[in-house]
Amino acid sequence: MDYKVTLRSIDDADHSELVRLANNKKIWQNLRDIFPHPYGDEDGDFFIRLVRKDKKNLRSVIDVNGSFAGMIGAFPKDDVNKHTAELGYWLGERYWGKGIITKAIGLKCKQVFSTTGVNRIFAAVFSYNIASMKVLEKNGFKQEGVGRQAIFKDGAYHDEHRYAILRSEYEVSISNQ
């Protein structure tokens, strides 16, 4: 099946699907603890309000064939890191393994590099999330290093793998397509 993947703003109509997809321990295991589990109606309400209030909002719904499928965002840093943004994303489990997150990451990188002064986008990936490492590599991200036991999640320490892409690398990859 061919999936039409687009990025768009969050809408009140996304609430029920947001809550349904986000209330999944497998998703929670790959995200920071600020992402709650279980994920309920109040969490969905809070998140939608948060996204709408964010003045630097680079968060988008991952829309697949007209349906809410997950979220992706780029979070600009400040001070000496002001030209760097952190990439974060999650996708509903029923959409896994279909190339959707690979497309969404490409769309988000295009948006960030074409609309901001960001020079570097990075992502932090937990050591057991091999699929996430692979989709970053498919989008031209390079592994920069590993923080040994830098993550404490679900009662255990895990390594954190850092991946990044520079604006110049992105531009070269686009010109080669």
VENJOFEN-V773009 format. One record per run of one state. SS is the DSSP state (2 for helix, 1 for strand, 0 for the rest). FROM is the first residue (numbers start at 1). LEN is the number of residues. If there is no record, write none. Layout:
SS | FROM | LEN
SS | FROM | LEN
This chain:
0 | 1 | 4
1 | 5 | 4
0 | 9 | 3
2 | 12 | 11
0 | 23 | 2
2 | 25 | 4
0 | 29 | 12
2 | 41 | 13
0 | 54 | 5
1 | 59 | 6
0 | 65 | 2
1 | 67 | 10
0 | 77 | 2
2 | 79 | 3
0 | 82 | 2
1 | 84 | 8
0 | 92 | 1
2 | 93 | 3
0 | 96 | 4
2 | 100 | 16
0 | 116 | 4
1 | 120 | 7
0 | 127 | 3
2 | 130 | 9
0 | 139 | 3
1 | 142 | 12
0 | 154 | 2
1 | 156 | 11
2 | 167 | 9
0 | 176 | 2
